[in-house]
Amino acid sequence: MALQVVGGAMGNMVCIHNIVAASATVGLAGMEGMLIRRNSVPLLLYGTVAGVMGLIYTYILFPGIF
């Protein structure tokens, strides 16, 4: 369940509706591509860390539960 929430948060980082709303709010209209590119590195890092932690919990710490 927790990894589903992490995936949802990752999706919100690149959701075009959120990026357009944020860029319009702070006055960066037309810079959506730059915002997505800047979010890509933290997104990949966040996803990698969450995925590795999920694998550790599933296969090492609690192998009989899942």
MMTF fields as JSON, N, C-alpha, C and O atoms, coordinates in Angstrom:
{
  "mmtfVersion": "1.0.0",
  "mmtfProducer": "UNKNOWN",
  "numBonds": 263,
  "numAtoms": 264,
  "numGroups": 66,
  "numChains": 1,
  "numModels": 1,
  "chainsPerModel": [1],
  "groupsPerChain": [66],
  "chainIdList": ["A"],
  "bondAtomList": [4, 2, 8, 6, 12, 10, 16, 14, 20, 18, 24, 22, 28, 26, 32, 30, 36, 34, 40, 38, 44, 42, 48, 46, 52, 50, 56, 54, 60, 58, 64, 62, 68, 66, 72, 70, 76, 74, 80, 78, 84, 82, 88, 86, 92, 90, 96, 94, 100, 98, 104, 102, 108, 106, 112, 110, 116, 114, 120, 118, 124, 122, 128, 126, 132, 130, 136, 134, 140, 138, 144, 142, 148, 146, 152, 150, 156, 154, 160, 158, 164, 162, 168, 166, 172, 170, 176, 174, 180, 178, 184, 182, 188, 186, 192, 190, 196, 194, 200, 198, 204, 202, 208, 206, 212, 210, 216, 214, 220, 218, 224, 222, 228, 226, 232, 230, 236, 234, 240, 238, 244, 242, 248, 246, 252, 250, 256, 254, 260, 258],
  "bondOrderList": [1, 1, 1, 1, 1, 1, 1, 1, 1, 1, 1, 1, 1, 1, 1, 1, 1, 1, 1, 1, 1, 1, 1, 1, 1, 1, 1, 1, 1, 1, 1, 1, 1, 1, 1, 1, 1, 1, 1, 1, 1, 1, 1, 1, 1, 1, 1, 1, 1, 1, 1, 1, 1, 1, 1, 1, 1, 1, 1, 1, 1, 1, 1, 1, 1],
  "groupList": [{"groupName": "MET", "atomNameList": ["N", "CA", "C", "O"], "elementList": ["N", "C", "C", "O"], "formalChargeList": [0, 0, 0, 0], "bondAtomList": [1, 0, 2, 1, 3, 2], "bondOrderList": [1, 1, 2], "singleLetterCode": "M", "chemCompType": "L-PEPTIDE LINKING"}, {"groupName": "ALA", "atomNameList": ["N", "CA", "C", "O"], "elementList": ["N", "C", "C", "O"], "formalChargeList": [0, 0, 0, 0], "bondAtomList": [1, 0, 2, 1, 3, 2], "bondOrderList": [1, 1, 2], "singleLetterCode": "A", "chemCompType": "L-PEPTIDE LINKING"}, {"groupName": "LEU", "atomNameList": ["N", "CA", "C", "O"], "elementList": ["N", "C", "C", "O"], "formalChargeList": [0, 0, 0, 0], "bondAtomList": [1, 0, 2, 1, 3, 2], "bondOrderList": [1, 1, 2], "singleLetterCode": "L", "chemCompType": "L-PEPTIDE LINKING"}, {"groupName": "GLN", "atomNameList": ["N", "CA", "C", "O"], "elementList": ["N", "C", "C", "O"], "formalChargeList": [0, 0, 0, 0], "bondAtomList": [1, 0, 2, 1, 3, 2], "bondOrderList": [1, 1, 2], "singleLetterCode": "Q", "chemCompType": "L-PEPTIDE LINKING"}, {"groupName": "VAL", "atomNameList": ["N", "CA", "C", "O"], "elementList": ["N", "C", "C", "O"], "formalChargeList": [0, 0, 0, 0], "bondAtomList": [1, 0, 2, 1, 3, 2], "bondOrderList": [1, 1, 2], "singleLetterCode": "V", "chemCompType": "L-PEPTIDE LINKING"}, {"groupName": "GLY", "atomNameList": ["N", "CA", "C", "O"], "elementList": ["N", "C", "C", "O"], "formalChargeList": [0, 0, 0, 0], "bondAtomList": [1, 0, 2, 1, 3, 2], "bondOrderList": [1, 1, 2], "singleLetterCode": "G", "chemCompType": "PEPTIDE LINKING"}, {"groupName": "ASN", "atomNameList": ["N", "CA", "C", "O"], "elementList": ["N", "C", "C", "O"], "formalChargeList": [0, 0, 0, 0], "bondAtomList": [1, 0, 2, 1, 3, 2], "bondOrderList": [1, 1, 2], "singleLetterCode": "N", "chemCompType": "L-PEPTIDE LINKING"}, {"groupName": "CYS", "atomNameList": ["N", "CA", "C", "O"], "elementList": ["N", "C", "C", "O"], "formalChargeList": [0, 0, 0, 0], "bondAtomList": [1, 0, 2, 1, 3, 2], "bondOrderList": [1, 1, 2], "singleLetterCode": "C", "chemCompType": "L-PEPTIDE LINKING"}, {"groupName": "ILE", "atomNameList": ["N", "CA", "C", "O"], "elementList": ["N", "C", "C", "O"], "formalChargeList": [0, 0, 0, 0], "bondAtomList": [1, 0, 2, 1, 3, 2], "bondOrderList": [1, 1, 2], "singleLetterCode": "I", "chemCompType": "L-PEPTIDE LINKING"}, {"groupName": "HIS", "atomNameList": ["N", "CA", "C", "O"], "elementList": ["N", "C", "C", "O"], "formalChargeList": [0, 0, 0, 0], "bondAtomList": [1, 0, 2, 1, 3, 2], "bondOrderList": [1, 1, 2], "singleLetterCode": "H", "chemCompType": "L-PEPTIDE LINKING"}, {"groupName": "SER", "atomNameList": ["N", "CA", "C", "O"], "elementList": ["N", "C", "C", "O"], "formalChargeList": [0, 0, 0, 0], "bondAtomList": [1, 0, 2, 1, 3, 2], "bondOrderList": [1, 1, 2], "singleLetterCode": "S", "chemCompType": "L-PEPTIDE LINKING"}, {"groupName": "THR", "atomNameList": ["N", "CA", "C", "O"], "elementList": ["N", "C", "C", "O"], "formalChargeList": [0, 0, 0, 0], "bondAtomList": [1, 0, 2, 1, 3, 2], "bondOrderList": [1, 1, 2], "singleLetterCode": "T", "chemCompType": "L-PEPTIDE LINKING"}, {"groupName": "GLU", "atomNameList": ["N", "CA", "C", "O"], "elementList": ["N", "C", "C", "O"], "formalChargeList": [0, 0, 0, 0], "bondAtomList": [1, 0, 2, 1, 3, 2], "bondOrderList": [1, 1, 2], "singleLetterCode": "E", "chemCompType": "L-PEPTIDE LINKING"}, {"groupName": "ARG", "atomNameList": ["N", "CA", "C", "O"], "elementList": ["N", "C", "C", "O"], "formalChargeList": [0, 0, 0, 0], "bondAtomList": [1, 0, 2, 1, 3, 2], "bondOrderList": [1, 1, 2], "singleLetterCode": "R", "chemCompType": "L-PEPTIDE LINKING"}, {"groupName": "PRO", "atomNameList": ["N", "CA", "C", "O"], "elementList": ["N", "C", "C", "O"], "formalChargeList": [0, 0, 0, 0], "bondAtomList": [1, 0, 2, 1, 3, 2], "bondOrderList": [1, 1, 2], "singleLetterCode": "P", "chemCompType": "L-PEPTIDE LINKING"}, {"groupName": "TYR", "atomNameList": ["N", "CA", "C", "O"], "elementList": ["N", "C", "C", "O"], "formalChargeList": [0, 0, 0, 0], "bondAtomList": [1, 0, 2, 1, 3, 2], "bondOrderList": [1, 1, 2], "singleLetterCode": "Y", "chemCompType": "L-PEPTIDE LINKING"}, {"groupName": "PHE", "atomNameList": ["N", "CA", "C", "O"], "elementList": ["N", "C", "C", "O"], "formalChargeList": [0, 0, 0, 0], "bondAtomList": [1, 0, 2, 1, 3, 2], "bondOrderList": [1, 1, 2], "singleLetterCode": "F", "chemCompType": "L-PEPTIDE LINKING"}],
  "groupTypeList": [0, 1, 2, 3, 4, 4, 5, 5, 1, 0, 5, 6, 0, 4, 7, 8, 9, 6, 8, 4, 1, 1, 10, 1, 11, 4, 5, 2, 1, 5, 0, 12, 5, 0, 2, 8, 13, 13, 6, 10, 4, 14, 2, 2, 2, 15, 5, 11, 4, 1, 5, 4, 0, 5, 2, 8, 15, 11, 15, 8, 2, 16, 14, 5, 8, 16],
  "groupIdList": [1, 2, 3, 4, 5, 6, 7, 8, 9, 10, 11, 12, 13, 14, 15, 16, 17, 18, 19, 20, 21, 22, 23, 24, 25, 26, 27, 28, 29, 30, 31, 32, 33, 34, 35, 36, 37, 38, 39, 40, 41, 42, 43, 44, 45, 46, 47, 48, 49, 50, 51, 52, 53, 54, 55, 56, 57, 58, 59, 60, 61, 62, 63, 64, 65, 66],
  "secStructList": [7, 2, 2, 2, 2, 2, 2, 2, 2, 2, 2, 2, 2, 2, 7, 2, 2, 2, 2, 2, 2, 2, 2, 2, 2, 2, 6, 7, 6, 6, 7, 2, 2, 2, 2, 2, 2, 2, 2, 2, 2, 2, 2, 2, 2, 2, 2, 2, 2, 2, 2, 2, 2, 2, 2, 2, 0, 0, 0, 0, 0, 1, 6, 6, 6, 7],
  "xCoordList": [0.82, 0.0, 0.874, 0.58, 1.931, 2.787, 3.468, 3.631, 3.864, 4.511, 3.521, 3.924, 2.242, 1.247, 1.141, 0.975, 1.236, 1.193, 2.437, 2.356, 3.579, 4.819, 4.682, 5.097, 4.106, 3.895, 2.96, 3.17, 1.944, 1.034, 1.729, 1.5, 2.58, 3.338, 4.306, 4.503, 4.904, 5.802, 5.037, 5.537, 3.839, 3.013, 2.643, 2.562, 2.419, 2.089, 3.27, 3.084, 4.487, 5.66, 5.72, 6.274, 5.164, 5.222, 3.842, 3.715, 2.812, 1.447, 1.349, 1.624, 0.962, 0.963, 0.009, 0.272, -1.096, -2.029, -1.37, -1.52, -0.653, 0.022, 1.143, 1.345, 1.858, 2.971, 2.452, 3.028, 1.377, 0.802, 0.278, 0.494, -0.405, -0.942, 0.182, 0.093, 1.233, 2.347, 3.089, 3.447, 3.322, 4.059, 3.24, 3.806, 1.924, 1.085, 1.044, 0.979, 1.082, 1.025, 2.272, 2.183, 3.434, 4.686, 5.201, 6.284, 4.44, 4.823, 5.814, 6.564, 5.84, 6.737, 5.963, 6.302, 4.946, 4.138, 5.017, 5.831, 4.838, 5.633, 6.921, 7.678, 7.184, 8.419, 8.149, 8.93, 7.048, 6.649, 7.676, 7.941, 8.253, 9.261, 10.481, 11.031, 10.905, 12.049, 11.722, 12.572, 10.507, 10.118, 10.084, 10.493, 9.597, 9.578, 11.005, 11.3, 11.885, 13.279, 13.951, 14.707, 13.685, 14.286, 13.721, 14.402, 12.499, 11.908, 12.316, 12.097, 12.901, 13.196, 14.269, 14.149, 15.305, 16.372, 15.856, 16.07, 15.181, 14.627, 13.591, 13.485, 12.834, 11.839, 12.507, 12.069, 13.555, 14.261, 14.947, 14.941, 15.526, 16.159, 15.126, 15.344, 14.016, 12.923, 12.375, 12.145, 12.17, 11.652, 12.629, 12.228, 13.903, 14.916, 15.007, 15.034, 15.055, 15.14, 13.891, 13.995, 12.731, 11.482, 11.426, 11.002, 11.844, 11.838, 12.791, 12.446, 13.989, 14.967, 14.479, 14.61, 13.919, 13.399, 12.233, 12.117, 11.371, 10.279, 10.775, 10.228, 11.812, 12.391, 13.032, 12.906, 13.709, 14.322, 13.252, 13.39, 12.195, 11.121, 10.438, 10.1, 10.23, 9.498, 10.309, 9.796, 11.563, 12.328, 13.338, 13.784, 13.712, 14.725, 14.122, 14.306, 13.416, 12.909, 11.651, 11.515, 10.733, 9.467, 9.184, 8.194, 10.014, 9.836, 8.59, 8.068, 8.102, 6.96, 5.618, 4.605, 5.574, 4.301, 3.752, 2.545, 4.607, 4.145, 4.327, 4.001],
  "yCoordList": [-1.18, 0.0, 1.257, 2.222, 1.242, 2.423, 2.708, 3.868, 1.664, 1.894, 2.438, 3.13, 2.139, 2.725, 4.23, 5.004, 4.63, 6.058, 6.752, 7.87, 6.088, 6.65, 6.806, 7.821, 5.812, 5.899, 7.037, 7.715, 7.247, 8.365, 9.709, 10.632, 9.805, 11.049, 11.28, 12.415, 10.209, 10.341, 10.787, 11.591, 10.267, 10.675, 12.143, 12.813, 12.641, 14.063, 14.963, 16.132, 14.431, 15.247, 15.579, 16.612, 14.728, 14.955, 15.119, 15.148, 15.227, 15.422, 16.799, 17.822, 16.809, 18.055, 19.085, 20.285, 18.63, 19.577, 20.302, 21.515, 19.567, 20.193, 21.122, 22.188, 20.727, 21.552, 22.845, 23.91, 22.765, 23.975, 24.897, 26.108, 24.336, 25.155, 25.812, 26.993, 25.062, 25.624, 26.688, 27.733, 26.432, 27.41, 28.69, 29.782, 28.565, 29.754, 30.546, 31.775, 29.838, 30.5, 31.327, 32.436, 30.794, 31.502, 32.335, 32.914, 32.399, 33.254, 32.642, 33.369, 31.322, 30.654, 30.033, 28.942, 30.709, 30.185, 29.948, 30.794, 28.791, 28.433, 27.702, 27.346, 27.474, 26.809, 25.394, 24.867, 24.783, 23.48, 22.39, 21.533, 22.425, 21.433, 21.502, 20.47, 22.704, 22.875, 22.336, 21.72, 22.563, 22.069, 20.542, 19.93, 19.934, 18.468, 17.922, 16.931, 18.55, 18.098, 18.224, 17.339, 19.303, 19.489, 18.514, 18.162, 18.077, 17.097, 15.669, 14.777, 15.429, 14.055, 13.405, 12.225, 14.134, 13.549, 13.193, 12.065, 14.117, 13.718, 12.595, 11.747, 12.591, 11.545, 10.184, 9.217, 10.1, 8.83, 8.393, 7.208, 9.327, 9.001, 8.519, 7.521, 9.22, 8.87, 7.48, 6.666, 7.22, 5.923, 4.794, 3.704, 5.046, 4.02, 3.682, 2.508, 4.697, 4.46, 3.736, 2.794, 4.161, 3.508, 2.067, 1.182, 1.818, 0.467, -0.458, -1.599, 0.031, -0.784, -1.072, -2.195, -0.067, -0.293, -1.275, -2.111, -1.189, -2.143, -3.557, -4.497, -3.717, -5.051, -5.574, -6.758, -4.718, -5.139, -5.599, -6.655, -4.823, -5.205, -6.493, -7.333, -6.653, -7.812, -9.093, -10.13, -9.041, -10.265, -10.535, -11.674, -9.536, -9.755, -9.683, -10.605, -8.619, -8.44, -9.257, -9.811, -9.342, -10.047, -11.003, -10.815, -12.016, -12.861, -13.751, -14.102, -14.121, -15.03, -14.344, -15.012, -13.029, -12.317, -12.097, -12.207, -11.792, -11.483, -12.694, -12.661],
  "zCoordList": [0.0, 0.0, 0.0, -0.706, 0.782, 0.873, -0.464, -0.84, -1.18, -2.48, -3.506, -4.442, -3.345, -4.231, -3.993, -4.936, -2.753, -2.422, -2.978, -3.486, -2.88, -3.432, -4.945, -5.504, -5.602, -7.049, -7.419, -8.425, -6.621, -6.87, -6.721, -7.502, -5.707, -5.516, -6.672, -7.105, -7.166, -8.307, -9.555, -10.342, -9.725, -10.85, -10.788, -11.817, -9.586, -9.427, -9.747, -10.084, -9.647, -9.974, -11.458, -11.833, -12.303, -13.746, -14.367, -15.591, -13.541, -14.032, -14.697, -14.071, -15.951, -16.711, -16.115, -16.19, -15.524, -14.913, -13.736, -13.588, -12.915, -11.77, -12.223, -11.64, -13.245, -13.718, -14.342, -14.12, -15.116, -15.705, -14.61, -14.663, -13.624, -12.533, -11.732, -11.397, -11.426, -10.658, -11.456, -10.913, -12.736, -13.533, -13.741, -13.792, -13.861, -13.994, -12.692, -12.708, -11.57, -10.269, -10.004, -9.476, -10.367, -10.07, -11.24, -11.159, -12.314, -13.435, -14.396, -15.048, -14.506, -15.446, -16.61, -17.068, -17.079, -18.179, -19.404, -19.774, -20.02, -21.19, -20.854, -21.757, -19.591, -19.167, -18.642, -17.85, -19.08, -18.558, -18.859, -18.016, -20.056, -20.418, -19.52, -19.136, -19.186, -18.291, -16.9, -16.256, -16.439, -15.122, -15.088, -14.101, -16.159, -16.216, -16.252, -15.583, -17.017, -17.068, -15.705, -15.304, -14.999, -13.674, -12.657, -11.694, -12.853, -11.941, -12.256, -11.436, -13.416, -13.813, -12.945, -12.616, -12.569, -11.747, -10.347, -9.902, -9.629, -8.329, -8.45, -7.564, -9.542, -9.757, -9.885, -9.261, -10.684, -10.851, -9.556, -9.22, -8.842, -7.564, -6.548, -5.86, -6.457, -5.551, -5.886, -4.992, -7.158, -7.587, -7.326, -6.918, -7.56, -7.318, -5.835, -5.466, -4.989, -3.546, -3.048, -2.262, -3.492, -3.064, -3.552, -2.809, -4.784, -5.322, -4.594, -4.286, -4.318, -3.59, -2.173, -1.686, -1.514, -0.166, -0.191, 0.705, -1.199, -1.327, -1.526, -0.951, -2.34, -2.539, -1.256, -0.944, -0.52, 0.741, 1.722, 2.339, 1.871, 2.788, 2.345, 3.179, 1.038, 0.544, 0.595, 1.015, 0.174, 0.021, 1.13, 1.276, 1.91, 2.945, 4.342, 5.137, 4.653, 6.011, 6.294, 7.385, 5.339, 5.549, 4.39, 3.682, 4.174, 2.99, 3.037, 1.979, 4.197, 4.263, 4.173, 3.967, 4.32, 4.347, 2.942, 2.725, 2.007, 0.658, -0.204, -1.391]
}
